[in-house]
Amino acid sequence: MTAQRDREWRLPEDPESLGKALEDTGYLPDDGIATAAFLALRMHRPLFCEGEPGTGKTALAQALAVALDVGLVRLQCHEGIDAGQALYDWDFPRQLLHLRTVEAASSGGDLDVDVVEASLFTRRFLLARPLLQALEAAPCVLLIDEVDRADDEFEAFLLEVLSEHAVTVPEFGEVRATTPPLTVLTSNRTREVHDALKRRCLYHWVEHPDLAREVAILRRRLPELTDRLARQVAAAVRRLREMELLKPPGVAESLDWAEALLALNRSELDADAAARTLGAVLKYREDADRVGTAGLDSLLAS
């Protein structure tokens, strides 16, 4: 069967228009991200976003769904994920209840086994997992998050689904999206994703924002934050990223740090405020020890 849809994509005219729509959601893209997302829309190609954790890859997909006024379907990858967890499953308890109801209604009469079996494998008993949900809900944004955590077999399965925009349920038939979803795959590069999957996609390496953009993100998300404190936090986080830390802070940690300072009614990031709130931005003891050894004064130097 063909997946139903109620409307077409509302495509932006150019990357600048898409960038403006993303800004209106609170996500501040650079020109590279806006252009990559625009091309993925126009070319009907998945967008593969790779980069360090905390650079805004997942947030991009969420913002695209809001900016384009469509739904977001998220598939969170993990070690051991298989096609059944990503695609569909059958609601066995409801099927069993239905079977017992049919048996009771027959009042001991003969049952047509083929008819009963066919009634068990209909859409009402099919549990759609994220990939099937996206095909049925398209147009939508399909976020396949942290695909680098999945294994090789799952990558091969994804490649087939993303190429055909369709899946076949043996007991049910084919489900095909008449309008392909905008698929965003993210990777933190914990391992290399195979070339075959990357070739199917448009690729974009997502950098940490530069100082000016990170300040703008902080001010946009935390309007009560002063420009001075936003610049102090952004500059300190940039220095942390230059250190050899186990987990360099991302934008999410910058926001947490700024919010923690606001909660303590701090108007300036000095050594005392940094020492009290360092747990908002550093998540490993070894990283905190390394920063402490280097000295907070050097971290906060203008």
N, C-alpha and C positions, 0 to 999 in steps of 0.2 A: 504494500500500500504506500501511497505518497503522504508524507507528513503534511498536515494542514497548516496554513498560515493566514493571518488576518490582514497583513499589510506588507509593503515593500520596505527596503532600507530607505532611510532619509539620508542620502549621501551628501556630505559637505562638498562644496565646490572646489576647494583646494586645501593644501595642508594648513595654511594660515587660518582658514575657517574652522577646521577641526581643532587646531590649537586653541583658538578662542573659546570653542565649546568646552574643551577640557578645562581651561582656566575657570570657566563659569561654574564648574563642579568643585573647584578648590584644588584641582591637580594642576600643577604648573609645569608643562612640558617644555623641553628645549626643541629647537627646530628639527633635530634628528629624529626624536621620538614621534613628533607630530607627522613628519613626512613618512616614516615607516608605517605608522598606523593608517595613514591615508592610502598609501599604496596597497596595503593588505586589504583594505575595503574595496578599492577600485579593481584590483586584480583577482579578487576572490582567492587569496592565498593566506595560509596561516602565518602568524607573526611569531617568530621564535625570539624571545627576549632572554638574553643571558647576562649575568653580571653578579657582583658581590651581593650577599644578603643585605636587605635594607635600602636598596637603590630605587625602590618604587615600582618594581615589575608587576607585582600583584595589584597594586593600587592603580596602575595604568588600565588594566582590564576592567576593574570596578568603575573607574571614571569613564571609560568608553561606553559602558552600558548606560550610564546616566546621561552622558552627552548625546548619545544616539537614540535615547528614549526606548530602549529594548531591555529585555530581561537578561540576567546574568546567571549562567549555569557553571558551577565550579566542580572540577574533578581534582581532588587532592591526591597526588601520587605518593606512594610509600613503598618500602621494600616488600615484595611479595604480592603486590596488587596484580589481579588477573582480569581477564575480559569480563567475567561474570560480575565482578564488583563495579566495573566501569560501564557496563552495557545494560544488562537486564537480569532479572531473576523471576521465578514463578512464585506466586503467593501460595505455598503449599498448605498452610492452615485453612485458608479460604477455599482452596480446591477440595480439601478433604471434607469440609463442612458442606460444600455444594454437592459432593458425591453422596454424602449421607442423606441430604435432603431429597435428592433424586430417588434414592433407594426407598426412602420412606414414602414418597409420593406415589411410587409404583405399586404399593400395597401388595407386594409379593408377585406382581406380574412380571412377564419377561421384559428385560431391558435390552435395547439395541446398543450393544457395546460400542460400536463405531460412533453413534450419535452422542452417547455419554462422554466418550473420550474427547470428541471434538468440542463438546461444551466446556471441557476443563481447560482448554488451551485457546481462550479468547482474550481480547484486550482487557477485559475486566479483571483478569487474574494476573496480568503482566505487570511486574514492578519495574518501572523504568528507572535505570540508574543514569548518572549524568550525561553520558554520550547519547543515549537514546532520548533523554529529555531534550537535549539541545537540537537533535534532528527534528523532533516533533514541534519544538517551540520556535524554530527559526522563522524570521530573523531574530537572532539573539547573539550575545557574546558568550563564547565557550572558553572558559579559563581552565587550562590543563596545567596545574601548579606543581612546580618542582619535579618535572619529568625526569630529571637526572637521578631521582631516588628509585625509579622503576627499573626493571631488568630488561634484557635484550628482547625477550619474547613479547613483552608488552609494547615495546617500541615498534616491533614489526606489526603488531595488531593495530596500533595507532596509525601507522603509515597507510594501511589499507583503508581504514575508516575515513581518514582525512583526504585521501585521494578520491574516494567514491562518494563521500557525503551520504552514505547509505550503509545499512546493516541488514542482514538477513536473520530472522528468527525462524529456525527450522519448522516449528509447530505453528507458526503464525504468518510468515511471509516477509517480504522486504519492506523496510521503512526507509524512505528516501526523502531528504529535505529538498523542496523545490527551490528554496533560497538557502545557500550555504551559510551556516553561522560564521561570524567573525571569530576565528580561533586564535587565542593568545596562549602560547606555551612559554613557561618560564623555567629557567635552570639556574641554580646557584653554582654550577660547575663542580659539584662534588665528584663527578666523573664525566668523561667525555661522552656526549650523545652521538650516536652513529651518524655518519655522513648522509645516509639514505634519508633519514628523517629531516635533517637540516636542509637538504637539497629541495625538499618539498615545500619549504617555508621561506619567507623573507626573514633575514637575520638582522638583529640589532643588538649591539653590546650597550648595556645601560650603565652609564657612569654615575658615580656620586655627583650630586649637583655642585656647581661652582659656588663660591662664597656668596655672591649676590643672589643667586637663585635660592640657595638654602635659607638666607635671611628672609627672602620674600615668602618662602613656604612657611617659615616660623610665624611671620607676621600675619599671614593669611589664616593659618589654623588657630593661632592664639592672638586674637586682636588686642588683648590687653597687654601684650608684651611690648616693651619699649624698643625702639630701634637700637639703642645702645646695648641692651641686654641680649637682643636677638643676634647682634653682630658678635658679641663676646662668646655666646654659646656656639655659634656657627664656626668661629675662628678656632675655638678650643677643640671642637669635634674634628675639624680638618687636621689639627696637629695630632690628635689621637689616631687618625687614619694613617698618618705617616709613620707611626710607630709599629713595631713588629708585634702586634697583638694577636691573640688567638681568635678574637671576634671583634674586628673593627666596627665601630658604631655606624649604623645607618641613619637615615632620616627619622625613622621611628624613634630611635634613641635620642636624637636631637630634640624632638618634640617632648619626649618624656622628661628630659633634663630641664628644658625650659619650663615645663608645667610644674615640676618639682620646686624649682626656684620661685615660681609665682605662689605656690602653695605655702611657702615659707616667708612670703612677703619680702623676698630679696629683690632689690633693684639693680644689683651689680653682682657679677660673677667674680668673687675674690677667692683667695685660697681657702678661707674658712667655709664659704658657701660650697665650693667645689668638693672639699673633703666630706661635708655632710651629705651631699647629693650624688656622689660618684657612682653609687649603686644604681642610679637611674640610667646610666649611660654605659657602664662596664658590667658585664655579666659573668666574668670569670675572676676568681681570686688571683690567679697568676697575672692577669692584665692589671688588676688594681695594684698589685705589688710592684709591677714594672713601672707603672705611672708614679707610684709613691717614691720609688727609688730615683726616678728621673727628676722628681720634684714638681710640685704643683705650680711653683712660680714660673718655671720654664713653659709649662702648659698654658699658662694664662698671660704670658708676655705679649705685649701689644705688637 
